[in-house]
């Protein structure tokens, strides 16, 4: 029983390690950054937080900051569209990571019986 516990723990550790992984550069923030260059300092700071979170694959933090930024009444139509575009990309990245994590978990659970002593 101890061996199966170790195998399960190792499989879950591998799953968690890969669940947060995402291809670098999969979310393009260049148009987003460009649209916020002429904004006031507080709005620029919020936009920079979004970009930093996206680059760090902190999608929860990015979404929180995007929602805060979207509530600003002084945004231009271009900035509002840039927020929507990045939100869509972040949501897709979250969904892709969840799908991959589910597939990895399923594979890990299928592999557990093979690692058990006979």
N, C-alpha and C positions, 0 to 999 in steps of 0.2 A: 504494500500500500504506500510505503514511503517513496518508492521509485515513481509511482504514478503522480504523486503530489509534486515531486521535483519536475517531472516532465510537464505537467500542467502549468506550474509556475514559470518554467522556461518559455513555454509556448505563449503564455499571456504577456511575459516581459517583451518577447519579440514582437508580438502584436502591438503592444503599446508604443514600442520604439518606432515601428513603421507607420503607425496611424497618423502621427503628426507630420510625416514626411510629405513633401509636395515638390514637384518640379520647380526649380528656381526660375523666376521670370514668367510664371504661368499667368500672373495677374499684371496687366500693363497699366501702370499708374502715370505714364508720361502725359497723356492728355489731361488727366486730373490735376497733376502738378502744374501744368501750363495754365490751366484755367484759373488757378488760385494765386498766380504770381502777382496780379494787380490788386488783390484783396487787402483789406486792412490787416494790421498785425495780428490781432486775436484770431481772425479767420484763417490766416496763413499758418499760425501755430497749430490750430486744430487740424488743418489739412496735412501738415507735416507729421502730426501724430498718426493720422490714417496711414500715410505712406510708410512710416517706420513700423507700424503694426503689421501691415501687409508684407513687408520685406522680411519680417521676423516670423511670418506664418502665424501670427496671433490674430486669427480671424474673428474671434469673439471681441477682442479689443478694437479691431478695425470697424466692426459693425456698430459697436457702441458709439465710437467717435463719429462714424458716418451719420448715424441717426441724430446725434447732437448737432453736427454741422448742418444737416438738412433742415433742422428746425430754425435756422437763422433766416430772418425775414429779408435780409439785405443781399441775398444771393442773386446773381445774374442768371438768366435762363441757361447759359452755357455751363455755369457752375452747378446748377441743379441737375442738368443732364449728366455732367461728369460724375456727380455723386451717384446717380441711378446706375450708370454704367459700371462703376467700381463695385457698388453693392451687388449687382448681378454677378459679377465675376467672383466676388468673395463667397456669395451663396453657392455658386457652382463648385468652387474649391472645397467648401464645407461638405457638400453633397458627395463629391468625388472621394473625399477622404473617408466619409462614413461608409460609402459603398466598398472601398478598398479594405477598410477595417473589418467590415462584415465578412468579406470574402476570405481575408486572412484568418479570422477567427474560425470560420467554417473549416478551412483547410487544417488549421492547428488541431481542431477537435477530431477531425478524421485521422490525423497522424498520431494521436495519443495512444490508441490501442496497439499500434505497431511498436511503440517504444516500451510497452509493458513487458515484464518478464513472463515467459511462458511456463 
